[in-house]
Amino acid sequence: MVEGTEAARLGITQWTAEAGELDARVAEIAGRISGLSRQALAASKDCIAAWSDPRADGFAREIEKPAQIMPTREARERVERFFARKAS
């Protein structure tokens, strides 16, 4: 196990929090994740799993998964909202 400060120094952290702020930080991150597309999260996990599977073609999967998701109504609506926020 690596202490938090050492992990940050090594560059292997994604998020950090002080001990007294941990619960609030976990709730914040969980809230952000819960607002993401379930399809996109599943596709991301599948692509990550393919990376460690020598039988999988991870590059093909990274092309295939977005091609499956983007035609959905949810994806189109999320993209439209994203560009609407950027335009304002």
N, CA, C and O of each residue as an XYZ file, in Angstrom:
352
protein
N       0.849     -1.167      0.000
C       0.000      0.000      0.000
C       0.899      1.235      0.000
O       1.971      1.243      0.605
N       0.444      2.260     -0.682
C       1.188      3.512     -0.802
C       0.385      4.615     -0.126
O      -0.821      4.730     -0.347
N       1.037      5.418      0.688
C       0.375      6.573      1.312
C      -0.074      7.552      0.230
O       0.507      7.595     -0.855
N      -1.091      8.324      0.522
C      -1.643      9.271     -0.444
C      -0.639     10.274     -0.973
O      -0.602     10.545     -2.173
N       0.175     10.828     -0.089
C       1.157     11.822     -0.545
C       2.192     11.192     -1.465
O       2.630     11.816     -2.431
N       2.585      9.949     -1.165
C       3.548      9.249     -2.019
C       2.906      8.908     -3.367
O       3.545      9.040     -4.411
N       1.657      8.475     -3.346
C       0.953      8.170     -4.594
C       0.846      9.414     -5.470
O       1.038      9.338     -6.684
N       0.543     10.547     -4.865
C       0.461     11.802     -5.625
C       1.824     12.165     -6.200
O       1.923     12.597     -7.349
N       2.878     11.990     -5.400
C       4.227     12.283     -5.874
C       4.598     11.397     -7.063
O       5.270     11.848     -7.990
N       4.163     10.144     -7.036
C       4.458      9.206     -8.122
C       3.574      9.430     -9.349
O       3.833      8.885    -10.421
N       2.533     10.234     -9.176
C       1.633     10.506    -10.298
C       0.647      9.387    -10.574
O       0.200      9.219    -11.709
N       0.301      8.616     -9.546
C      -0.615      7.490     -9.749
C      -1.981      7.720     -9.097
O      -2.719      6.770     -8.835
N      -2.305      8.964     -8.842
C      -3.618      9.279     -8.274
C      -4.501      9.921     -9.337
O      -4.020     10.597    -10.246
N      -5.777      9.697     -9.201
C      -6.721     10.417    -10.040
C      -7.406     11.500     -9.222
O      -7.614     12.616     -9.697
N      -7.753     11.156     -7.983
C      -8.371     12.104     -7.073
C      -7.691     11.983     -5.719
O      -7.176     10.922     -5.365
N      -7.692     13.064     -4.972
C      -7.154     13.029     -3.614
C      -8.092     13.789     -2.688
O      -8.891     14.616     -3.129
N      -7.982     13.494     -1.400
C      -8.780     14.201     -0.397
C      -8.094     14.055      0.949
O      -7.461     13.040      1.236
N      -8.230     15.076      1.758
C      -7.769     14.986      3.139
C      -8.693     14.016      3.873
O      -9.850     13.847      3.488
N      -8.188     13.385      4.923
C      -8.968     12.383      5.654
C     -10.323     12.925      6.102
O     -11.332     12.229      5.983
N     -10.362     14.138      6.609
C     -11.615     14.710      7.087
C     -12.589     15.081      5.981
O     -13.767     15.323      6.245
N     -12.110     15.128      4.752
C     -12.948     15.499      3.606
C     -13.294     14.303      2.728
O     -13.941     14.454      1.692
N     -12.859     13.110      3.147
C     -13.001     11.932      2.300
C     -14.454     11.602      1.969
O     -14.779     11.365      0.805
N     -15.332     11.581      2.969
C     -16.734     11.234      2.712
C     -17.377     12.196      1.723
O     -18.097     11.773      0.819
N     -17.122     13.480      1.892
C     -17.700     14.478      0.985
C     -17.141     14.313     -0.424
O     -17.871     14.452     -1.405
N     -15.856     14.018     -0.523
C     -15.227     13.843     -1.840
C     -15.769     12.599     -2.535
O     -16.032     12.623     -3.737
N     -15.937     11.513     -1.781
C     -16.516     10.285     -2.338
C     -17.930     10.550     -2.832
O     -18.297     10.109     -3.921
N     -18.723     11.264     -2.048
C     -20.095     11.585     -2.458
C     -20.102     12.434     -3.724
O     -20.934     12.228     -4.608
N     -19.179     13.386     -3.813
C     -19.087     14.240     -5.003
C     -18.757     13.415     -6.249
O     -19.397     13.568     -7.289
N     -17.765     12.552     -6.137
C     -17.352     11.739     -7.284
C     -18.455     10.751     -7.667
O     -18.746     10.572     -8.850
N     -19.062     10.119     -6.679
C     -20.155      9.184     -6.955
C     -21.319      9.897     -7.634
O     -21.950      9.341     -8.532
N     -21.603     11.118     -7.210
C     -22.666     11.898     -7.845
C     -22.360     12.201     -9.297
O     -23.245     12.131    -10.151
N     -21.109     12.538     -9.582
C     -20.712     12.812    -10.970
C     -20.819     11.552    -11.819
O     -21.316     11.599    -12.944
N     -20.357     10.435    -11.288
C     -20.403      9.180    -12.039
C     -21.841      8.750    -12.277
O     -22.168      8.247    -13.352
N     -22.703      8.942    -11.287
C     -24.100      8.517    -11.441
C     -24.830      9.315    -12.516
O     -25.868      8.879    -13.014
N     -24.297     10.475    -12.874
C     -24.913     11.284    -13.924
C     -24.422     10.946    -15.319
O     -24.892     11.520    -16.302
N     -23.484     10.019    -15.412
C     -22.949      9.642    -16.718
C     -23.835      8.595    -17.386
O     -24.650      7.942    -16.734
N     -23.666      8.450    -18.660
C     -24.408      7.454    -19.428
C     -23.993      6.047    -19.011
O     -22.806      5.723    -18.983
N     -24.980      5.215    -18.687
C     -24.682      3.832    -18.315
C     -24.061      3.087    -19.486
O     -23.147      2.283    -19.303
N     -24.558      3.354    -20.692
C     -24.005      2.698    -21.881
C     -22.542      3.086    -22.083
O     -21.703      2.234    -22.376
N     -22.245      4.357    -21.927
C     -20.876      4.827    -22.126
C     -19.942      4.265    -21.054
O     -18.809      3.890    -21.355
N     -20.409      4.206    -19.807
C     -19.586      3.624    -18.747
C     -19.307      2.151    -19.022
O     -18.177      1.689    -18.866
N     -20.341      1.413    -19.431
C     -20.156     -0.008    -19.740
C     -19.187     -0.186    -20.905
O     -18.343     -1.081    -20.884
N     -19.310      0.664    -21.917
C     -18.408      0.586    -23.067
C     -16.977      0.895    -22.648
O     -16.040      0.239    -23.102
N     -16.808      1.887    -21.788
C     -15.468      2.231    -21.299
C     -14.854      1.069    -20.534
O     -13.685      0.735    -20.729
N     -15.647      0.458    -19.665
C     -15.153     -0.686    -18.898
C     -14.777     -1.837    -19.826
O     -13.775     -2.516    -19.604
N     -15.580     -2.053    -20.860
C     -15.296     -3.111    -21.822
C     -13.976     -2.846    -22.547
O     -13.177     -3.762    -22.744
N     -13.753     -1.608    -22.936
C     -12.498     -1.253    -23.620
C     -11.302     -1.410    -22.686
O     -10.238     -1.867    -23.105
N     -11.476     -1.033    -21.427
C     -10.392     -1.188    -20.450
C     -10.093     -2.666    -20.234
O      -8.930     -3.063    -20.158
N     -11.142     -3.483    -20.134
C     -10.946     -4.928    -19.962
C     -10.241     -5.530    -21.176
O      -9.421     -6.437    -21.029
N     -10.552     -5.040    -22.359
C      -9.924     -5.553    -23.581
C      -8.427     -5.296    -23.578
O      -7.660     -6.070    -24.152
N      -8.013     -4.225    -22.942
C      -6.592     -3.893    -22.881
C      -5.793     -5.019    -22.232
O      -4.671     -5.307    -22.649
N      -6.372     -5.658    -21.207
C      -5.644     -6.699    -20.480
C      -5.930     -8.107    -20.998
O      -5.430     -9.081    -20.435
N      -6.722     -8.228    -22.057
C      -7.060     -9.535    -22.628
C      -6.320     -9.702    -23.952
O      -6.662     -9.045    -24.935
N      -5.308    -10.573    -23.992
C      -4.532    -10.714    -25.224
C      -5.345    -11.250    -26.401
O      -4.923    -11.128    -27.551
N      -6.507    -11.841    -26.124
C      -7.351    -12.358    -27.210
C      -8.237    -11.278    -27.810
O      -8.804    -11.473    -28.885
N      -8.363    -10.154    -27.141
C      -9.261     -9.085    -27.594
C      -8.513     -8.100    -28.485
O      -7.319     -7.858    -28.306
N      -9.226     -7.549    -29.430
C      -8.674     -6.485    -30.274
C      -9.159     -5.161    -29.689
O     -10.209     -4.643    -30.070
N      -8.377     -4.629    -28.761
C      -8.777     -3.418    -28.048
C      -8.988     -2.222    -28.947
O      -9.900     -1.428    -28.717
N      -8.154     -2.077    -29.976
C      -8.303     -0.936    -30.886
C      -9.622     -1.022    -31.648
O     -10.320     -0.021    -31.809
N      -9.956     -2.215    -32.112
C     -11.226     -2.392    -32.824
C     -12.395     -2.106    -31.895
O     -13.388     -1.504    -32.303
N     -12.275     -2.534    -30.653
C     -13.354     -2.309    -29.694
C     -13.540     -0.822    -29.413
O     -14.667     -0.364    -29.224
N     -12.438     -0.062    -29.384
C     -12.543      1.381    -29.146
C     -13.218      2.100    -30.307
O     -13.751      3.194    -30.121
N     -13.207      1.530    -31.466
C     -13.930      2.092    -32.612
C     -15.372      1.596    -32.606
O     -16.301      2.353    -32.886
N     -15.545      0.328    -32.286
C     -16.860     -0.310    -32.316
C     -17.819      0.257    -31.267
O     -18.980      0.527    -31.576
N     -17.355      0.439    -30.049
C     -18.249      0.857    -28.958
C     -18.882      2.234    -29.195
O     -20.100      2.359    -29.072
N     -18.107      3.263    -29.526
C     -18.758      4.549    -29.813
C     -19.709      4.467    -31.007
O     -20.745      5.131    -31.025
N     -19.359      3.655    -31.998
C     -20.237      3.507    -33.163
C     -21.574      2.892    -32.765
O     -22.594      3.170    -33.394
N     -21.577      2.062    -31.732
C     -22.824      1.474    -31.237
C     -23.626      2.469    -30.407
O     -24.856      2.473    -30.451
N     -22.933      3.304    -29.657
C     -23.603      4.211    -28.724
C     -24.100      5.488    -29.392
O     -25.209      5.936    -29.101
N     -23.316      6.076    -30.269
C     -23.648      7.395    -30.825
C     -25.002      7.476    -31.527
O     -25.628      8.535    -31.477
N     -25.486      6.426    -32.174
C     -26.811      6.545    -32.802
C     -27.988      6.574    -31.821
O     -29.117      6.842    -32.233
N     -27.749      6.304    -30.534
C     -28.860      6.276    -29.587
C     -29.355      7.687    -29.283
O     -28.608      8.660    -29.386
N     -30.599      7.773    -28.916
C     -31.181      9.074    -28.592
C     -30.470      9.711    -27.401
O     -30.206     10.913    -27.401
N     -30.163      8.903    -26.390
C     -29.481      9.447    -25.214
C     -28.156     10.092    -25.607
O     -27.841     11.192    -25.153
N     -27.385      9.419    -26.443
C     -26.087      9.969    -26.858
C     -26.273     11.263    -27.631
O     -25.559     12.236    -27.389
N     -27.211     11.286    -28.546
C     -27.444     12.510    -29.330
C     -27.845     13.663    -28.420
O     -27.360     14.783    -28.582
N     -28.728     13.395    -27.466
C     -29.168     14.446    -26.546
C     -28.007     14.951    -25.687
O     -27.892     16.155    -25.456
N     -27.160     14.062    -25.219
C     -26.011     14.468    -24.404
C     -25.029     15.306    -25.217
O     -24.482     16.288    -24.714
N     -24.806     14.921    -26.466
C     -23.904     15.689    -27.330
C     -24.491     17.071    -27.598
O     -23.772     18.070    -27.563
N     -25.795     17.131    -27.867
C     -26.445     18.426    -28.101
C     -26.327     19.322    -26.872
O     -26.029     20.510    -27.002
N     -26.559     18.765    -25.674
C     -26.429     19.555    -24.442
C     -24.994     20.030    -24.250
O     -24.767     21.164    -23.826
N     -24.037     19.180    -24.555
C     -22.629     19.551    -24.427
C     -22.309     20.747    -25.312
O     -21.715     21.720    -24.847
N     -22.697     20.684    -26.581
C     -22.391     21.783    -27.491
C     -23.188     23.039    -27.159
O     -22.707     24.150    -27.385
N     -24.393     22.883    -26.628
C     -25.184     24.044    -26.220
C     -24.488     24.767    -25.062
O     -24.470     25.997    -25.021
N     -23.919     24.008    -24.123
C     -23.183     24.627    -23.002
C     -21.935     25.336    -23.510
O     -21.608     26.427    -23.043
N     -21.244     24.732    -24.452
C     -20.021     25.336    -24.988
C     -20.332     26.616    -25.753
O     -19.531     27.550    -25.751
N     -21.490     26.665    -26.408
C     -21.861     27.837    -27.205
C     -22.268     29.014    -26.326
O     -22.161     30.166    -26.747
N     -22.731     28.739    -25.118
C     -23.206     29.837    -24.253
C     -22.132     30.397    -23.373
O     -22.386     31.319    -22.598
